[in-house]
Amino acid sequence: MSVNIVWFKRDLRLNDNAAISDAIKRNLPIICLFNLDSQRTSRSDVSAIHIEWELDCLRSLSKDIHQLGGVIKFNYGNIFEALETLNLEYDIDSIIANEETGLKWSWDRDKQVAEWCDFNRVKFVEHPSNGVVRKLKNRDNWKKYRDKRVSAELFPKPSSMPSPSGSRSDEIPTMKELGLDSRSLEYRPIPGEEAALSTLNSFLNERGRGYRKGMSSPITGEVMCSRISPYLSAGCLSIKQVFHHTVARQRQVKVDPRSTENIGFTSSLTSFQSRLAWHCHFMQRLEAEATMDEIAINPELDELLNRQLDQRKFIAWRDGKTGWPFFDACMRYLTATGWINFRMRAMLQSVASYTLWLPWQATGLHLANLFLDYEPGIHWSQVQMQSGVTGINSVRAYSIGKQSIDHDPDGDFIRRWVPELAKVPAEHIHQPWMMSESEQEQYNCRIDLDYPAPIVDEKAARKTGISMSYKAKGDIGVRRRAKIVFDIHGSRSRSRQSSRSRK
C-alpha cells in the first residue's frame, strides 16, 4: 500500500497548511509524522521549555487529526529511523512538508532527507512557508514577493484525512517519558491551534485597542501586545492567517471607526501590520545566513569590537542582579514567564552588548533559552542588530534609567519582580544606591547586602560602548562589508536611517 507522508516540523496546525492540502489532493492514504530530532534537543540554544511547548501543541493537533480520521506517528531520534520504518511498512510515494527557516543544522537535515528520498525514489515536496522567499540574491523585489505570498488565499482546513487501513496513531510522550526536564513558567499560554486563534481574535477585537502605545511597556504590553508569538514559533498560526484576520478587522473598523467597539483600533492595527512585515523581514535574514547564531553578518565589525566574556558581569546580567532595578525586574520577569515585550528584549540585549560589553553569542544564547517563543530567524537577527554587528543598523544603546522612568515611573513593576526593593518609595526606586544609610535601614534595603550596587557606572559604560561602536563602524573594511550586507539584508521600504543612540 502506497502512502504519502505529511512531515510536520514547526507548522502544527490544520488551517492554512499547504502540505496537508497538497497531500489530500494526491488521493493516497496519509500518515502524519512528527520527528523530535535528538540533535535538536542536545543543542545549546534549545531549552526544554521549547520542547514541552511543542509537544503540548502537538498533542492538541493530534486530537484534531484523529477527529478527521487521520493518524499521526511520533519519533524521538533521527528522522531517517522513522522514514525507513514507514517506507518498509507502507511504501512511501511522497514526503510533503512546509519549508522551515532554521539554523544550519535544520538545513543540513532537510538536504539529507532530500538525498534519502532521491535514493529511495520517493518524491520530496516542500511548500513555501509564510513570507520567506528562498534563493533570493538581494532584497530588491522581496517585499513584492512577500506581500503576494501573505495576501494569497488561505488553504482550507480539511474536512477529513484518509489514513491507511488498520493504522494507529502513536501517543505523544510526556517530557518525563522522554527523559527531559523542563522548568515551570508563570502565566504559560494554553497550547494548540484553537487557543492560538482565540488569542489572535481577543487581540484584534479587544486587547489590541491600545497596542500602538501600550506595546512599549512590560506592564501594558502584557495585555496589549498580541501574545501570539509562541503560537507562531510552533506554527499553530501562520503569518498569512494573521495577515488575513488583521485585514478583515481593518475593513470592519474602516466602516465605522468611531463606534465603541472600533475606536482606537485604526492606528493600532496599522502598527501591527508593520510588525508582521518586520517578522518576515527578519526571518528572511536567516534564510540567507543560516549561521547567524555563531557568525556576525558583518564579521569584520564583530572582530574589531572584540567583546570578551567577563563572567562576573555575565552572571549579574543573567540572574537579574546588576543593581539596576528596572533591568533586573525585566530579566526576572522574562525568566519566570518566558515572555517579555519587544522593547524590553531590545534593552536586555543592548545593555549586554554596549553597557557591559559582553559577546552577543553568549548573551543571545541565554536569552534564546529563556524565550518560550524562541524563533531563530527573529531572535538572532535581533541579537545581532541590538548588538551593533550588522553594520547597517543604528546604534541602539538603551538607557536603563530612561526606560525605567518612562515605563515604570512609580516602580510598581520593579517591586513586583525585585522583592528586595518592595519597601523602597518611588523617589528612590530607580536609583536605590543613592539612598543614605539611614534610608536603606528604614526601607529594609541595604545596598550590597540586600540588593547589589550597580555593577558598573551605567551612563559612563554605555557612553564608552557607543563610542567604540561608532569607531569600529567607520573602518574601511567594515563599511565595505556593510554595503554587501545591505544588498542582501537591508530593508527597501525606506531609506536607511542615520545612526543614532536611543537615549
N, C-alpha and C positions, 0 to 999 in steps of 0.2 A: 504493500500500500504506500503510495507516494503522499507526502505531506509537505506543506510549507511551514516554515518556522518564522514566527514574529519574535524577533530578538528585542526585548525591552532593555534599554540602557537607562538613560535619565529622561524618560518620556512616559511616566507612569499614569497614563490616562486613556480613556476610550474616546472622548471628544477630540476632534481636530487631530487625529493621529493618522498621518499619511500611510504609515506602514500597515496598519490594520486595514484601512480602506483598500489598499493595493492587494493585500493578501485575500480579502473576501472576494474581490473581483476575479481572482485566478481560479476559483471553483475547485479547490482542493481542500481536504481537511486541514485544519490549522492547529498547530501546537505553539502556545506562547512559552517563551523561555526567558527567565531572568538568571543571569550568572553573576554571583558576587565574587569578583576577582580577588583571589588571595593575594595577588600582587598589590592590589589597591589597599587592602586592609593593613598591609605592612608599611605603607608609605607614611612618611613623617608629616605630610600635610593633611592626612586623613585622620579624623577623630572618630571615636566610637559613637559620638552623638550623630554624626553624619550617617553612619551605617544603620543605627537604630531608627532614625527618622525615615530612611528609605525603606527599611523593612516594614515599618508600620504603614507607610503609604502603599507598599506592595501588597500588604495583607488586605488593605481596603480594595485595591484593584482586583485582587484575586477573587474576592466575593462578587464584584461586578461582572467579572469574566464568567464565573460559574452561573450567574443568573441568565447569561446569554447562551448557555450550553457549551461554553468553551472550557479548555483545560490549560493549566499553567504548570510548567516544570521549573524547579529551583535547583541550582547547583552552586556549591561553595568550593571554589578552587579555580582550575584552569578551564577556560571556555571550551577548549578542544576536547576535554573529557566529556562534557555534555554533548557536544556535536557528534563525536564518534559514537556514543551510546545511542543517540536518537537516529543517526543515519543507519546503524546496523538494524535497529528495530523497525524503522518506518520507511527508509529510503527517501531522503530529503530531496525535494525538487528545487526549492529556493529558500534562501535565508533573506528575510526582508526586515530592514531596520531603518530608523531615522538617524541622520547624521548627528554625531556628538562632537562638540568643540571642547576638547580637553587638552591636558598636558601631554607631553611626548609619549609617555607610557601607553596612553589610550590610543594614540595614533599608531604606534607600533603594533598594538594588539589588533586593531582593525585591519591593518595591512596583512598581518599573519592570517586573519580569518579569510580575507580575500584570496590569499595563496592556498589555504586549505580548501576553499570552495573550488578554485581552479583545478587543483589536483584531484578532487573527488567529483568533478563535473557537476557541481552544484552552482546554481545561479546566485549571485550575491547582489542584492539591490539595496541601495541606500537612498533615502529621500531627504531633500533639503529640510533643515530644521530652523525655524524662526527666521530672523533677519540676517543670518550669517551666510555669506556667499563665498563659496570655495573657488580657489585658483585665480583670484584677482591679483593683478600685478601692482595696482595702485588704487587709490580711493576716488579717482575722478568720477566714476559712474556708480560707486557703491550705493549712494543714497537712493538713486533711481531704482536699482535692483531691490534694495531693502524695502522701499515703500511699496513696490509692486508685490513683493513677497507677502508682507504682512496684511495688505489690503485684499489679497486673494480670498476666494470663497473658502469658508471653513469646511473641513472634512466632517461628514455627519457621524454621529455616534451609531455604531452598528446595532441592528435590531436582533441579530443572532450571530453566533460564531460557530460554524461547523467544526467538529472535532473527530478524530479517528474513533471508530467503534471500539468500545472497551477500554479506552484510555482513561487514566485517572490523574487528577492534579496532585502535586506534592504539597504537603503542609509547609507553610513558611516558618522556618525555625525562629526560636527566640534568641536573643543575644547570649543568654546563658548556655543554650544548646550549641551555639557556635563557639563558645569559649571566649567571648568578647565582653568586656566590662565597660559600661557607659556611665557617665555622670548624669545625675538628675538635673533638670532645668526647671526654673520657676517660670510660670506662665507659658509653658510649652503649647504651641498651637495644636489643634486637632488634625491628625493626618488624613490624607486622602483627597480624591478629586471633588467630592461633594462639598467638603469643608473649604476647599480652595475656591470654588465658585461662590460659596456663601460669603467668604471673606472679601472677595472682589466686589460682590454686589453690595455688601454693607459699606464698603468704602465709597463706591460710586454713588450711592443713594443717601448715605447718612454721614459717615465719619469723615469723608473727604472734603466736606464743605470748607474747612479752614486749612486745607493741605498746603497751599502756597506759602503761608506764613508759618503754619504750625510744624512743618516738616523739619525745621532747623533745630528745634529744641528737643532734648531727650525726654522732656516732660510731656509736651503737647504731641510730639511725634509718636509717642507710644500708642496714641489713639488715632491721630490724624494722618499718619503715614498709611500706605495701603496695606502693609503687613503681608503681602503676597510673595515676598522673596523666597521663603522656604519652599513654597509650592512650585515656584519657577525653577528652583535648583533641582528638585526631584522630577520636574516635568509633569506635575499634576495639573498645571496650566501651561499653555503655550503663549508666547508673546503675541501671536496672531489672535488668539482668543481675547486676550486683554485689550488689544487694539480694537477689535470689533465691538466689544462690550462698551468700551470708552466712547467710541464714535457714536454708538446708538444713544448713549446717555447725553452726549453733547448735542445731538439733534433734538432730544427731548427738552433739554434746558433752553435751547435756542428758541423754541416755540413760545415759551413763557418764562424768561429769565428772572422775572420779579415775583414769581409765585413763591409761596412759603417753602415748598419742597425743593425749589431750584435756586433760590437766591444764594449768592456766594460761590456757586459751583463753576461759573464760566471761566474765571481765571485759574481756579484750581485744576480743572480738567485739562486746560491748555498746558499748564506746567507739568501735569502728569504725563501727557503725551510726549513732551520733550524728554522726560526721564525714560520713557520707553525707548525712544530713539537712541538715547545715550547708552542704554543697556545693550542694544545691538552693536553700537559703535565700539564699545569696549570689548565685547565678545569677539568682534571681528579682528581685533589686535591679536588675540591668542590664536586665531585661525592661521595667522601668518608667522607667529612666533611661539611655537609650542614649548619653548624652554624658558618662558617668562618667569617661572618660579626660581630660576637659578641665574640667568644671564640678563643683564640690563639691555634694553633695546638700543641704548647708546652706551656701549661698553667702554668707550674712551672716556666718557664723562664719569662713569662709575669708578673707573680706575683712578682718575685724578682726585675724586672726592676721598677715596681711601678711608672709608669709615671702618673702625675696628671695634670688635665686641668687648665692651667693658662689662664684666659680669655683675659688678655692683649696681651699675646703672640699669642694666637689663633686668635684673631681678626686681628692683624697685619699680620699674615701668611695668613689668609683667604682673606683679602682685598688687598693683594699685597702692603703692606705698612710697610715692615720690615726694610727699609733703605738699603737693598742690591739690587742695581738696576737691575741686571740680573734676580735675583729670582723674584722680583716684576713684571718685564716685562713678565716673563713666566706665572705667576699666572694670570695676567690681560689678556694676550693673550688667555689662556685657558678659562677664564670666558666669554670673548667676542665671542669666536668661537666654544667652546665645544670640542676642539681637541688640542692636542699638542703631539709632538713625544715622543717615549718611554723613552729615556734617561732623558728628562726633567720631565716626570712623576715620574721617579725614584728619581730625585733630589728633587722635591716638597715634596714627602713623606719622604725621607731621612732627609731632613732639619727639618721637623716637628718632627720626632721621635728622632733623635740624637742631633741636634743642639739646638732645642727648648724644647726637652724632653716632648712632648705632647703625650697623649694616642692615639694610632693608630685608635681606634674605631671612635673617634670624627673626626679626620682629614680625615680618609678614607671615612667617611660618606659624608663629604663636597665635596671631590673630586668625589665621585660617582654621586652627583647631578650636577656636572659641566660637566662630560663627556657625550657627545651625544652618544658615542659608549659604554656606560656602560654595561659591561658583567660581572656579578657577579663572575664567575669562574676565569676570568683573573684578575679582579680588586682586589678581596680580597686576592687572592694568592700573588699578587704583593705587596699589602699593608703590609701583614704580613712579606714577605721576606725583603722588603726595611726597615721595622721597626725592624728587627732582633728578631722576636719572634717565629721563627721556630726551631732554634737550629741546623739546618743542612745547613744553607746558610751562606755565608761570610758576615762579617760586611761591609755594603756598605754605608759609611758616606761620601757623596759628598761634596767637597769643592766648594762653590759658586764662589769664586774668580777664581779658575782654569777653571770651566765650562764657566764662563763669558769670560775669555781671549781666551780660546780655540774656542768657538763657536760664539762669537760676539766681535772680537778684536777691531773693530772701534766704537762699540757702536751703530750701526745703529738700531738694533732690540730694544735696550733699549730706544733710543729716540722715536721710533715709538710708543711704548706702555707705556712709562712713560714720558708724555709730560712735566712734571716738570723739566726734565733734557734735554730738547730739545736743549738748547744752550751750554751745557757743552761739552768741547772738549774731544777728545779721551784720552788725558793724565790723565784726572780726572774722566772719565765716569764710571769706575769700582769702584772707591772709592771717591765719591764726598765729603764725610765728611772730607777728607784730604785737601780740598781747604782752602785757607786763607779767612778771612772775605772780603777782597777786591775782591778776585776772585769770591766769592759767589755773591757779588753785581754785578760784571761785567757780570756774566753768568746767572743772574736772578734766582739763586737757593740758597736760604738761608736755611741752614740746621736747622731743627726743626721748620721751618716756612713754606717754600715751599715744602720741602721734608724731611722726618724723618731721624734722625740719626739711625745707626744700633741698633736694639732692644736689642742685646747682642753682646759681642765680639765673632764674628763667629768662629774664629780659636780656641780660648780657650774653648768655649762651645762645639764645635764639638769634640775636644780632650777629654774633660770630658765625653761626651756621649759615645765615643768609649771605654774609659777605663772602665766605668761602665758596658757596654755591655759585654766586654770580661770577666770581673769578674763574672757576672751572668752566662755566658755560661760555666764557669768552675765548677759550682756547681754539686755535685754528682747526685742529683735528676734530674737536667736539662739534664745532659749527658745521664742518663738512659732513660729519655723520648725521647731524640734525636735519640737514636737507634731505638725506636719503630716508630718514625716519619719517619725516613729514610726508614724503611722496607715498610711502607705504601705509602710514597710520593716521596722518593728520585729517582732522575734520574739514570738509569742504563747504559746510553750511555757513560758515562765517570766516572772516579773516582772523588770522592769529592775533591774539591779544598781546599787548606789550607785557613783558614780565613785571610782576608786582608781588609784593608780600601782603598777605592778609593780616591786617593788624587787629 
